[in-house]
Amino acid sequence: MSHEREIPGRNPRSFPYELRSFPVRLVDGVVPEEVAKWSQAVALGFYGDAPTGENLAKFAVLEQADGRMATGAYLKDAAAPAGAWGPEYPVATYAYHRKNLNVGGGTLLPVHQITAVTVRPSHRRRGILRAMISSDLAQAKAAGIPLAALTASEATIYGRFGFGVATHKCTVEVATRGGIAFHNPSAAAQGTVEVADPLVVRDLHHEIFARVHAATYGSIGRHDMYRLVASGQGNYASMTPVRNIRAALHYDDAGEIDGYVTYRPNEEAKPPTVEVVDLLAVGESAYLALWNYLGSLDLIERITWTMAPEVDPLEWAMAAKRDYNRTGTEDHLWLRILDTPAALAARHYLSDGSITVHVGDPLGHASGIFRIDVVHGMATVKRCPEDGSVEAELGLGVSELSSIYLGAVSARTLSAAGRVREDVPGAVARFDALFAPPGPAHSLTNF
């Protein structure tokens, strides 16, 4: 997750900062001083609890499991005013870890996940974010990572660095007074659901998520902290366990666990409401059965969830569709293609065809003219000479291509928005036919 308000524009002042990178980890069982002060700066930017020594150690263990690398921007040759944080504290923070992204066809593509981006308010508009992100993306590209990803706290920052919205998440309210009536009740009654201790979810999380991730188009890998978030045992804002969290597990017909939900009451909401903390289901049967269980909670009239998919089977399974209320939709996962041939060749295609496109990239990583040939759902992507001997049929920026990549938007829509250029009549329609997604993409991961 990122939190930064840098305003575009060239700053004539010199760059009085040094960028330093280091792994987040314990050394001889102790949190290194640079990690501790970097973590304090992150907490400042996100208004989290100032981490204590004990919590710093917990964070370091979790982040070490992910291979997280931290970067800080530090003032060079400058003394802090009396009473202020000293130059050993970074004025800006940045981090990454690497997981994978489900791009369809059974492919989990390596992805560079950016997080913990902050800039201290007193040091904004000085090019710090640009320096950090430009250096980091160049290193990821050199390491052979085809895609970068982030989830943004604010929506207007990252487009200029080549990122594009790739998935959305929805906030939903489901009226449950008297239970949820289903068009096909048997579809929501497969297997069994039983109450469990939330600590069981903590221990099961990685295994269940791996199965859901492998089956969910658009899903991106979760970091180790998620097993605590899902079970209410802690998060980056506070490591105090959530009060009154509950859990239920779904068992398939063979008695194997294939899903869970964790939830808690919202004691201030009217009507009586339960909030879903995390819900993972390996298949549709487990998904509907867990919702059937939530609908059966006594004294509860509404269930809310902030991570629902844009296209939700529950909405169409309910006999009273109007009891499913989508109260908000916002951008969630942002992608940034770094290697155009590698990213496009990894993606699964539903139809065959060919097209030549020009991709613009302000940082140069993904730019060029590319010939895309798809045969039996597999793409071959060749870089073409840019000497005028090859003419592109369609032109777009890397931000636009990154949004199209999983199907968040069509080239036709972006063309109407003035963000895709059709150089050959019919190219937009052919491009959209080629890039049609296998289904709606859904990411279940905040980072």
Protein Blocks (a to p, Z undefined) as FASTA:
>chain_A
ZZdfbdedddfbdcfbdcdddddddeehiacfklmmmmmmmmmmnopacddfklmmmmmm
mmmmnopacdddddehiacdehiacfkbcfbdcddddddddebjhiacdddddehiacdf
klghnommmmmmmmmmmmmmmnopabdcdddfbfklmmmnopacfbdcddddddfehiaa
dfblmlmmgcjdddddfklmmmmmmmmmmmmmmmmghiacddfklmmmmnonacfkbccd
cehiacdddddfkopacbdcdddddfkbccdddddfbdcdfblklmmmmmmmmmmpghia
bdcdfkbcfbdfklmmpmblmlpccfbdcdfbdcddfblmlmmmmpccfbgcdddddddd
fklmmgccdddddeehiacdddddfehpaccfbdcdfklmmmmmnopacfklmmmnopac
cfbghklmmmmmmmpcfbdcddfbdZZ
